[in-house]
Amino acid sequence: MSLETVIHELVAAVPLPALLVDQSERILTANAEAQTLFGGQTTGRHFATILRQPQVIEAIEKSLRDKAGATSRYLGSDGAQDTSFDVSCRYVRGVGAVQGGAVLVSFIDVTPVEQAGQMRRDFVGNVSHELRTPLTAIMGFIETLRGPARDDAQARERFLVIMEQEASRMNRLVGDLLSLNRVESEERVRPREQVDLSAQISSTLNSLGPLAAEAGVELISEGPDHPVSLTGDTDQIRQVLTNLIENAIKYGGSGGEVRISLSEVDRDPAVRGPAVRLRVTDRGPGIDPIHLPRLTERFYRADSHRSRQKGGTGLGLAIVKHIVNRHRGRLRVESELGKGSTFTVILPR
């Protein structure tokens, strides 16, 4: 086996996108991963025509010149999202058409790490913002009650009511944050309890009955006469039902009714087997299609002002998504402006 063949096989065996650049500044060989990353034929071409990013070109030139290692960052796109790669240049002696060695350039995908870091920053920023608003209001009212409104009984009562509302809002936010943390920590642990979904729906509707009555909403339940059971976590299934039905009452209640439908199917393509489908449908104003892909993101609100007025924390659907994921199910959202929304949960039986 020739040296050229050995070099080609070694680069092909690297489990990362990798290519070899010799002293002529041309690509001696590239593995399949590198060809997929950069597209098309790469071997034999000048490396600058493939990589095109100044910081990467500079790192390779430095490694060729100094016969030493160098690092850089390569930014790309996979068509759906931006990607980031740590670029490692390592000098290999005695390799290449031109005497003097070559540089092995490998690309380590750090996109998930970058995304995780951004998610943490966004999360801290969102939590800080959500807590700062009620805290600022409470501190302002305390200052007023100690000063100008010290002896104003009417103003004191009004301010205390608002302070109680803001404190409740913070309490709900902390509660949802704890729920989200607990759900995320258990997401990879499959539940093992037997849950009677029919009974859980009835219980949830009874507990939300007063809220529906206050909003002038009729709760309509449809489903089989017999119990419908599945393997799951009772508390989390109850949380999914509560979040979806409560949202439908609060944000879709203007339509006058919320319909909860439960059905069984012998095979559902979404879970590739027997499943139950839970649909929560309202006849409210609906959701603009532009918002649908982001509804389950933390703190994302289709209507921020209205959500805060209704006491929403922006975490309810994120919690639902993680619970459904833990149960190996699917969550689907359909909505049409002026005609209402339908949230469908598909769970394997």
Legacy VTK file of the C-alpha trace (Angstrom):
# vtk DataFile Version 3.0
C-alpha trace
ASCII
DATASET POLYDATA
POINTS 349 float
0.000 0.000 0.000
1.434 3.370 -1.018
2.043 6.203 1.438
-0.603 8.290 -0.346
-3.186 5.561 0.174
-2.256 5.171 3.841
-2.630 8.934 4.386
-5.994 8.929 2.643
-7.244 6.015 4.770
-6.037 7.626 8.004
-7.800 10.930 7.258
-10.939 9.008 6.230
-10.889 7.253 9.621
-10.940 10.512 11.598
-14.450 10.745 13.152
-14.614 14.513 12.544
-14.610 16.620 9.382
-10.891 16.643 8.512
-8.666 17.558 5.607
-4.935 17.601 4.915
-3.239 20.688 3.408
0.328 20.361 2.103
3.021 23.016 1.538
1.605 23.820 -1.901
-1.467 25.077 0.028
-3.672 22.580 -1.749
-5.925 20.001 -0.120
-4.176 16.645 -0.319
-7.183 14.652 0.916
-10.457 15.171 2.798
-12.728 12.687 4.520
-16.419 12.216 3.777
-17.485 14.375 6.732
-15.419 17.316 5.437
-16.818 16.939 1.932
-20.341 16.948 3.365
-19.573 20.042 5.439
-18.029 22.022 2.561
-19.940 20.472 -0.315
-18.600 19.026 -3.541
-15.080 18.143 -4.533
-12.359 19.481 -2.240
-9.248 17.416 -3.033
-6.670 19.209 -5.151
-8.122 22.682 -4.651
-6.448 25.579 -2.835
-7.714 25.502 0.743
-8.633 29.214 0.691
-11.228 28.603 -2.051
-12.956 26.072 0.201
-12.742 27.642 3.659
-12.884 31.350 2.735
-12.908 32.628 6.311
-9.889 34.856 7.097
-9.335 33.573 10.631
-9.243 29.928 9.448
-6.984 30.727 6.485
-4.617 32.603 8.805
-4.462 29.653 11.244
-3.572 27.174 8.460
-0.953 29.510 6.975
0.561 30.007 10.433
0.712 26.240 11.010
2.356 25.683 7.591
4.842 28.492 8.180
5.780 27.737 11.796
5.434 23.939 11.480
3.377 24.004 14.679
-0.213 23.793 15.842
-2.822 26.547 15.608
-6.515 26.964 16.416
-9.396 29.024 15.066
-13.184 29.167 14.790
-15.253 28.302 11.690
-18.799 29.621 11.358
-21.207 27.950 8.971
-24.837 26.981 8.429
-26.597 23.683 7.875
-29.549 25.356 6.174
-31.701 25.352 9.310
-29.425 27.056 11.824
-26.015 28.663 12.242
-23.229 26.281 13.229
-19.913 26.803 15.021
-16.770 24.672 14.802
-13.526 24.765 16.735
-10.760 24.374 14.130
-7.617 22.489 15.132
-4.510 22.655 12.901
-1.755 20.107 13.596
1.473 19.920 11.604
2.461 16.484 10.227
6.085 16.086 9.048
7.170 14.108 5.998
3.764 14.204 4.288
2.718 15.869 1.037
3.644 16.250 -2.595
5.971 19.115 -1.666
8.642 18.184 0.891
8.253 19.753 4.331
5.057 18.206 5.657
1.358 19.115 5.769
-1.311 20.385 8.149
-4.158 18.202 9.375
-7.189 20.475 9.829
-10.072 19.073 11.894
-13.422 20.656 12.729
-15.112 20.024 16.080
-18.828 20.916 16.132
-19.457 23.078 19.214
-22.916 24.265 18.101
-24.763 22.429 20.935
-22.389 23.947 23.505
-22.917 27.436 22.050
-26.684 26.929 22.038
-26.670 25.671 25.640
-24.680 28.718 26.721
-27.057 31.042 24.903
-30.051 29.278 26.450
-28.582 29.761 29.926
-27.960 33.439 29.268
-31.461 33.916 27.861
-32.971 32.014 30.783
-31.191 34.117 33.414
-32.118 37.293 31.549
-35.783 36.290 31.254
-36.083 35.242 34.902
-34.418 38.482 36.025
-36.810 40.508 33.885
-39.882 38.611 35.069
-38.934 39.072 38.736
-37.718 42.658 38.447
-41.088 44.052 37.313
-43.183 42.889 40.308
-40.331 43.570 42.724
-40.002 47.146 41.457
-43.757 47.638 41.824
-43.786 46.259 45.375
-40.809 48.381 46.428
-42.471 51.478 44.952
-45.705 50.839 46.845
-43.818 50.228 50.099
-42.055 53.566 49.680
-45.378 55.283 48.979
-47.071 53.662 51.980
-44.247 54.841 54.211
-44.481 58.372 52.835
-47.350 60.190 51.097
-49.956 57.453 51.666
-49.040 56.761 55.291
-52.391 58.006 56.607
-54.509 57.354 53.489
-56.540 54.244 54.327
-58.159 54.027 50.886
-54.846 54.241 49.025
-53.261 51.770 51.469
-55.942 49.177 50.782
-55.650 49.639 47.011
-51.857 49.347 47.115
-51.983 46.255 49.322
-54.264 44.516 46.825
-51.830 45.277 43.989
-48.871 44.160 46.118
-50.645 40.893 46.835
-51.223 40.364 43.093
-47.573 41.037 42.279
-46.386 38.744 45.082
-48.706 36.017 43.784
-47.265 36.493 40.323
-43.738 35.972 41.661
-44.914 32.927 43.609
-46.435 31.401 40.448
-43.232 32.093 38.543
-41.067 30.400 41.187
-43.487 27.467 41.301
-43.348 27.035 37.523
-39.546 27.309 37.537
-39.359 24.532 40.125
-41.814 22.417 38.115
-39.820 22.948 34.927
-36.580 22.015 36.681
-38.137 18.860 38.140
-39.649 17.832 34.787
-36.371 18.394 32.930
-34.408 16.381 35.490
-36.786 13.418 35.022
-37.188 13.697 31.249
-34.957 10.700 30.463
-36.569 8.496 33.126
-39.525 6.598 31.711
-42.634 6.633 33.939
-43.970 3.286 35.170
-47.323 4.033 36.844
-50.695 3.089 35.400
-52.730 6.262 34.891
-56.490 6.345 34.312
-56.632 9.249 31.872
-60.447 9.396 31.916
-60.474 9.833 35.694
-57.742 12.465 35.527
-59.740 14.494 32.997
-62.868 14.358 35.184
-60.916 15.400 38.265
-59.208 18.284 36.423
-62.508 19.549 35.018
-64.030 19.536 38.517
-61.141 21.547 39.939
-61.237 24.075 37.074
-65.024 24.340 37.105
-65.099 27.534 39.230
-62.540 29.241 36.939
-64.599 28.310 33.883
-67.825 29.520 35.522
-66.213 32.842 36.419
-65.050 33.261 32.799
-68.446 32.226 31.414
-67.002 29.158 29.691
-68.725 25.795 29.293
-66.425 22.791 29.656
-67.465 19.919 27.364
-65.885 16.491 27.768
-66.030 13.806 25.080
-64.543 10.324 25.239
-65.092 6.567 25.606
-67.466 5.238 28.268
-64.792 2.895 29.604
-61.619 3.907 31.475
-58.642 4.763 29.257
-55.348 3.800 30.903
-51.717 4.245 29.936
-48.274 4.074 31.494
-47.313 7.471 32.843
-46.704 9.784 35.768
-50.012 10.684 37.424
-48.936 14.091 38.732
-47.361 15.119 35.435
-50.350 13.979 33.362
-52.544 16.031 35.695
-50.230 19.017 35.172
-50.538 18.709 31.379
-54.330 18.627 31.611
-54.446 21.566 34.013
-52.099 23.744 31.955
-53.847 23.111 28.633
-57.420 23.460 29.910
-56.598 26.499 32.053
-54.927 28.182 29.075
-57.960 27.435 26.911
-60.264 29.018 29.518
-58.084 32.102 29.991
-57.097 32.834 26.403
-59.815 31.135 24.353
-62.727 31.581 26.716
-64.238 34.376 24.652
-65.682 31.643 22.423
-67.884 30.460 25.277
-66.807 26.825 25.334
-63.771 24.591 25.728
-64.032 21.039 24.402
-61.869 18.230 25.808
-61.840 15.141 23.576
-60.229 11.797 24.394
-59.915 9.007 21.814
-58.023 5.752 21.308
-56.324 4.647 18.084
-54.866 1.239 17.221
-51.875 2.850 15.521
-50.751 6.452 15.393
-47.897 7.362 13.011
-46.566 9.931 15.511
-45.722 7.253 18.109
-45.643 4.260 15.746
-48.081 2.203 17.729
-51.303 2.217 19.799
-51.999 5.644 21.265
-54.468 7.930 22.958
-55.211 11.407 21.655
-56.212 14.228 23.946
-57.552 17.360 22.259
-58.270 20.645 24.028
-60.174 22.952 21.677
-61.407 26.490 22.234
-63.350 28.907 20.037
-61.404 31.997 21.002
-59.506 34.523 18.863
-56.894 31.993 17.775
-53.124 32.372 17.472
-51.282 34.011 14.594
-49.423 31.261 12.649
-46.161 33.186 13.058
-46.192 32.346 16.787
-46.967 28.609 16.545
-43.378 27.277 16.115
-42.214 29.109 19.266
-45.156 28.573 21.625
-43.347 25.969 23.746
-40.215 28.093 24.262
-39.588 29.294 27.791
-41.091 32.727 28.447
-42.356 33.056 24.866
-45.761 34.719 24.721
-47.921 35.359 21.675
-49.430 38.332 23.538
-47.166 39.408 26.411
-49.454 42.054 27.878
-52.549 39.838 27.875
-50.605 36.876 29.259
-49.317 38.881 32.222
-52.810 40.280 32.867
-54.121 36.704 33.043
-51.350 35.699 35.452
-49.328 33.689 32.936
-45.642 33.027 33.556
-44.696 32.023 30.014
-43.576 28.569 31.211
-46.780 26.504 31.080
-46.389 25.137 27.544
-42.657 24.551 28.054
-43.569 22.336 31.013
-46.202 20.535 28.899
-43.658 19.907 26.129
-41.097 18.346 28.488
-43.713 16.157 30.173
-44.999 14.923 26.798
-41.401 14.227 25.727
-40.817 12.203 28.883
-43.877 10.102 28.024
-42.489 9.566 24.478
-45.478 11.437 23.092
-46.100 14.327 20.722
-47.630 17.790 21.155
-49.322 19.454 18.188
-50.857 22.919 17.957
-53.365 24.028 15.332
-54.942 27.451 15.245
-56.771 29.790 12.921
-57.326 33.452 13.649
-60.928 34.099 14.628
-61.783 30.407 14.890
-59.899 29.154 17.942
-57.079 26.756 18.732
-56.602 23.028 19.261
-53.819 21.529 21.370
-53.389 17.801 20.736
-51.379 15.508 22.986
-50.603 12.056 21.543
-49.387 9.504 24.103
-48.419 5.855 23.479
-50.512 3.183 25.186
LINES 1 350
349 0 1 2 3 4 5 6 7 8 9 10 11 12 13 14 15 16 17 18 19 20 21 22 23 24 25 26 27 28 29 30 31 32 33 34 35 36 37 38 39 40 41 42 43 44 45 46 47 48 49 50 51 52 53 54 55 56 57 58 59 60 61 62 63 64 65 66 67 68 69 70 71 72 73 74 75 76 77 78 79 80 81 82 83 84 85 86 87 88 89 90 91 92 93 94 95 96 97 98 99 100 101 102 103 104 105 106 107 108 109 110 111 112 113 114 115 116 117 118 119 120 121 122 123 124 125 126 127 128 129 130 131 132 133 134 135 136 137 138 139 140 141 142 143 144 145 146 147 148 149 150 151 152 153 154 155 156 157 158 159 160 161 162 163 164 165 166 167 168 169 170 171 172 173 174 175 176 177 178 179 180 181 182 183 184 185 186 187 188 189 190 191 192 193 194 195 196 197 198 199 200 201 202 203 204 205 206 207 208 209 210 211 212 213 214 215 216 217 218 219 220 221 222 223 224 225 226 227 228 229 230 231 232 233 234 235 236 237 238 239 240 241 242 243 244 245 246 247 248 249 250 251 252 253 254 255 256 257 258 259 260 261 262 263 264 265 266 267 268 269 270 271 272 273 274 275 276 277 278 279 280 281 282 283 284 285 286 287 288 289 290 291 292 293 294 295 296 297 298 299 300 301 302 303 304 305 306 307 308 309 310 311 312 313 314 315 316 317 318 319 320 321 322 323 324 325 326 327 328 329 330 331 332 333 334 335 336 337 338 339 340 341 342 343 344 345 346 347 348
